[in-house]
Amino acid sequence: MNKWQKLGLAVGMGTAVAGTIYVINKLVFKTATSKNCTYKGEADYYKWKFGNISYAVYGEGSPLLLIHDMNCSSSSYEWSNSIEYLSQNHKVYAIDLLGCGHSDKPKITYTTYMYTQLISDFITNIIKCKTDVIATGASSSIVMMAALNNNNIFNRIILVSPESINEAQKIPTKICNIRRLILSAPLIGTMIYNISVNKFRISGILEKDVFSNGIVPSDFVDAYYENAHLSGSSSKFLFLSTECRYTTATISKAVSSLDNCIYIINGAEDKTSSVEEYVSLNSAIETITINDAKKLPQVEQPKEFTKQAEIFLT
């Protein structure tokens, strides 16, 4: 076999491998979203500068903005167990952050600054008055930064299992930049993403880190898996940004200097709780622990969660 035949064989094999990866990726995205379990017929869209933001409104009363955790699998579905109770006394706005759920997922680098702009713009242009906010996990950082930048539009703030302050301030490293290049690759990067957010792995993370009894409701596994694949390969760009630490922020100043009423709710089974970090910087922060719950007390104990939230909000 001469060199041209070898080159032709190599090109042919490479093309076949690339074609196979492409087909597998397409099949994964199609099957992941086939159940359509997170579809919200009542959803509205806010036309923001970087894409359309999906949100739904429930109930009447004082405004309350719900912000889910910030990762590629999360969405406003996180609040599905508690919205019924929260909307009895509030006009609840449940938002899908850009890159999450049914909101657009542009092929950009997602940053904390971008999300602080989104939250501020949403409150200003959609809610149109000072509002209470409940945010989960890593989204706590963007709410704190948004409030620091424009405190006039925020009322009381509830943080649910907030991300550690030390974890939130980690910055990108050289290795992060290499990972970003790999994940950005159209075929290989998308394949790595699909492996990273496969249904079995999502179920394992929810079982180990999120739910206190290790029993994960099947609808939440389906919803998280679907959310991570709703926009095809574009879905990977938030994952890329969070994994490479582009969504981190130094929030110590915000925690210590904000004079808003701040309340932290966490689950008793959450052994990684960062409550002490926050209270050490701001002794005015109030806290409550809910039994038989871990990272998402609003899912595991929605009635008790609402009861404790209402004590603070009213």
ZADOKOL-219891 format. One record per residue (C-alpha): residue in one letter; residue number from 1; y, x, z; chain. Coordinates in steps of 0.02 Angstrom, whole numbers, m for minus. Each point is the difference from the previous one (the first is absolute). Layout:
<pts>
A:NUM:Y:X:Z:A
...
</pts>
This chain:
<pts>
M:1:0:0:0:A
N:2:165:77:m55:A
K:3:163:m6:98:A
W:4:65:m152:m96:A
Q:5:m157:m98:37:A
K:6:14:48:184:A
L:7:182:m52:2:A
G:8:m43:m165:m82:A
L:9:m139:m32:125:A
A:10:117:39:145:A
V:11:134:m116:m68:A
G:12:m129:m137:m29:A
M:13:m70:15:175:A
G:14:175:3:75:A
T:15:47:m156:m97:A
A:16:m158:m88:56:A
V:17:30:44:182:A
A:18:182:m56:m10:A
G:19:m52:m162:m84:A
T:20:m131:m32:135:A
I:21:126:30:140:A
Y:22:125:m116:m85:A
V:23:m128:m140:m15:A
I:24:m57:21:181:A
N:25:179:m6:62:A
K:26:36:m158:m100:A
L:27:m158:m81:66:A
V:28:44:44:181:A
F:29:173:m80:m15:A
K:30:m70:m154:m84:A
T:31:m138:m32:127:A
A:32:113:40:150:A
T:33:120:m139:m48:A
S:34:m125:m127:m64:A
K:35:m2:m107:159:A
N:36:189:m27:m5:A
C:37:m6:m22:189:A
T:38:180:50:34:A
Y:39:84:m112:m128:A
K:40:149:m92:74:A
G:41:52:m149:m104:A
E:42:154:m28:108:A
A:43:67:178:m19:A
D:44:175:38:m63:A
Y:45:64:161:m76:A
Y:46:153:102:41:A
K:47:58:97:m153:A
W:48:37:168:77:A
K:49:60:154:m94:A
F:50:m170:86:3:A
G:51:m107:m155:m30:A
N:52:m37:m179:49:A
I:53:m37:m27:184:A
S:54:m122:m139:45:A
Y:55:39:m101:156:A
A:56:m38:m170:75:A
V:57:102:m109:118:A
Y:58:m72:m111:137:A
G:59:73:m118:130:A
E:60:177:m28:63:A
G:61:105:78:136:A
S:62:73:171:34:A
P:63:m44:127:m136:A
L:64:m147:117:30:A
L:65:m52:135:m124:A
L:66:m182:58:6:A
I:67:m38:172:m71:A
H:68:m181:55:m18:A
D:69:m67:176:25:A
M:70:47:124:m135:A
N:71:m154:50:m97:A
C:72:m73:m44:m169:A
S:73:m123:m127:72:A
S:74:122:m96:107:A
S:75:101:m154:m43:A
S:76:71:m156:81:A
Y:77:m181:m59:13:A
E:78:6:98:163:A
W:79:98:m146:74:A
S:80:m111:m141:m63:A
N:81:m74:m36:172:A
S:82:167:m8:91:A
I:83:123:m76:m124:A
E:84:m52:m177:49:A
Y:85:55:34:179:A
L:86:154:106:m36:A
S:87:69:m127:m124:A
Q:88:6:m137:132:A
N:89:164:69:68:A
H:90:60:113:m139:A
K:91:37:7:m183:A
V:92:m126:135:m40:A
Y:93:18:118:m147:A
A:94:m163:91:m38:A
I:95:31:141:m123:A
D:96:m112:111:m106:A
L:97:82:171:m4:A
L:98:25:85:m167:A
G:99:m166:78:m50:A
C:100:m98:m124:106:A
G:101:m85:m168:m24:A
H:102:75:m107:m138:A
S:103:163:96:m12:A
D:104:27:118:m147:A
K:105:m79:172:11:A
P:106:108:116:m106:A
K:107:m59:175:m39:A
I:108:124:87:115:A
T:109:1:103:158:A
Y:110:23:m118:147:A
T:111:113:63:140:A
T:112:61:m61:168:A
Y:113:179:m5:m66:A
M:114:m54:m114:m142:A
Y:115:m84:m119:122:A
T:116:149:m3:118:A
Q:117:105:m53:m150:A
L:118:m126:m135:m44:A
I:119:m2:m74:176:A
S:120:190:2:13:A
D:121:23:m76:m174:A
F:122:m130:m134:33:A
I:123:83:m55:161:A
T:124:173:5:m80:A
N:125:m44:m90:m161:A
I:126:m144:m116:47:A
I:127:11:m39:186:A
K:128:190:18:m2:A
C:129:25:11:189:A
K:130:m44:107:148:A
T:131:m187:m9:28:A
D:132:m140:42:119:A
V:133:m134:116:m69:A
I:134:m183:32:40:A
A:135:m75:155:m81:A
T:136:m172:78:11:A
G:137:m60:180:5:A
A:138:86:121:m118:A
S:139:126:m134:m50:A
S:140:75:16:173:A
S:141:83:161:m57:A
I:142:87:m80:m149:A
V:143:64:m143:106:A
M:144:70:120:130:A
M:145:85:103:m136:A
A:146:67:m155:m87:A
A:147:72:m62:165:A
L:148:79:170:33:A
N:149:83:m4:m171:A
N:150:58:m181:6:A
N:151:m19:m76:171:A
N:152:111:m151:m38:A
I:153:m142:m93:m86:A
F:154:m134:28:132:A
N:155:m23:m100:158:A
R:156:m154:27:108:A
I:157:m137:118:m58:A
I:158:m185:m11:42:A
L:159:m112:147:m44:A
V:160:m187:m34:m8:A
S:161:m109:153:32:A
P:162:139:114:m66:A
E:163:m43:166:m78:A
S:164:16:152:112:A
I:165:174:77:m7:A
N:166:m77:172:m25:A
E:167:m112:m65:m138:A
A:168:145:m89:m85:A
Q:169:104:158:m17:A
K:170:m129:110:m87:A
I:171:70:69:m163:A
P:172:m85:41:m166:A
T:173:m86:170:m12:A
K:174:m52:106:m149:A
I:175:m173:m76:12:A
C:176:80:m173:m7:A
N:177:85:46:m163:A
I:178:m165:58:m74:A
R:179:m83:m163:53:A
R:180:144:m94:m80:A
L:181:m29:87:m167:A
I:182:m187:m38:5:A
L:183:23:m183:49:A
S:184:133:m22:m135:A
A:185:m125:46:m136:A
P:186:m36:m158:m104:A
L:187:m190:5:3:A
I:188:m58:119:135:A
G:189:139:m51:120:A
T:190:m41:m184:m23:A
M:191:m185:35:26:A
I:192:37:92:163:A
Y:193:109:m146:54:A
N:194:m139:m126:m34:A
I:195:m123:106:98:A
S:196:125:14:144:A
V:197:30:m187:12:A
N:198:m174:m65:m39:A
K:199:m55:m155:91:A
F:200:m124:90:112:A
R:201:131:125:59:A
I:202:131:m135:31:A
S:203:m126:m98:102:A
G:204:m43:156:100:A
I:205:183:37:40:A
L:206:32:m180:54:A
E:207:m157:1:107:A
K:208:36:167:84:A
D:209:190:5:15:A
V:210:69:m177:m14:A
F:211:m112:m132:79:A
S:212:m46:13:183:A
N:213:m177:m68:m8:A
G:214:m47:91:m160:A
I:215:m33:m166:m87:A
V:216:115:m19:m150:A
P:217:27:m173:m75:A
S:218:m67:3:m178:A
D:219:159:m78:m68:A
F:220:102:146:65:A
V:221:m115:127:m83:A
D:222:15:m96:m164:A
A:223:189:m17:19:A
Y:224:29:184:39:A
Y:225:m113:54:m143:A
E:226:86:m119:m121:A
N:227:175:53:56:A
A:228:m42:181:m39:A
H:229:m42:m42:m180:A
L:230:115:m142:m53:A
S:231:103:99:m125:A
G:232:m130:113:m75:A
S:233:34:186:2:A
S:234:180:m31:57:A
S:235:m73:m46:169:A
K:236:m34:183:39:A
F:237:181:56:10:A
L:238:33:m67:175:A
F:239:m165:79:56:A
L:240:59:162:m79:A
S:241:167:m11:91:A
T:242:m72:m39:172:A
E:243:m138:129:m14:A
C:244:126:133:m51:A
R:245:121:m49:140:A
Y:246:145:m60:m106:A
T:247:16:m157:107:A
T:248:27:93:164:A
A:249:163:7:98:A
T:250:73:76:158:A
I:251:34:m155:103:A
S:252:36:78:170:A
K:253:187:m29:m18:A
A:254:m27:m181:m53:A
V:255:m115:m34:147:A
S:256:115:79:128:A
S:257:167:m64:m65:A
L:258:m31:m179:m60:A
D:259:65:m130:122:A
N:260:m100:m143:m76:A
C:261:m126:m87:110:A
I:262:m161:90:m46:A
Y:263:m173:m60:50:A
I:264:m168:84:m32:A
I:265:m162:m98:m8:A
N:266:m165:93:m9:A
G:267:m183:m36:28:A
A:268:m88:55:159:A
E:269:m140:80:m102:A
D:270:121:111:m97:A
K:271:m31:171:76:A
T:272:126:82:m117:A
S:273:146:m103:65:A
S:274:169:85:m16:A
V:275:92:m114:122:A
E:276:38:142:122:A
E:277:87:100:m138:A
Y:278:119:m143:m34:A
V:279:35:m42:181:A
S:280:33:183:42:A
L:281:141:m1:m128:A
N:282:67:m172:44:A
S:283:m42:m72:170:A
A:284:73:m169:m50:A
I:285:m147:m31:m117:A
E:286:m114:m135:68:A
T:287:m187:4:m29:A
I:288:m149:m116:13:A
T:289:m186:31:m24:A
I:290:m116:m135:m66:A
N:291:m182:1:55:A
D:292:m145:m7:m122:A
A:293:105:70:m140:A
K:294:30:168:m82:A
K:295:120:43:m143:A
L:296:31:m179:m61:A
P:297:18:m115:151:A
Q:298:84:m129:m113:A
V:299:m167:m14:m91:A
E:300:m122:11:145:A
Q:301:100:m99:129:A
P:302:128:m101:m100:A
K:303:38:m128:137:A
E:304:27:129:135:A
F:305:97:109:m120:A
T:306:116:m144:m44:A
K:307:19:m46:184:A
Q:308:57:176:44:A
A:309:112:14:m154:A
E:310:84:m166:42:A
I:311:37:56:179:A
F:312:99:143:m75:A
L:313:78:m94:m146:A
T:314:60:m150:98:A
</pts>
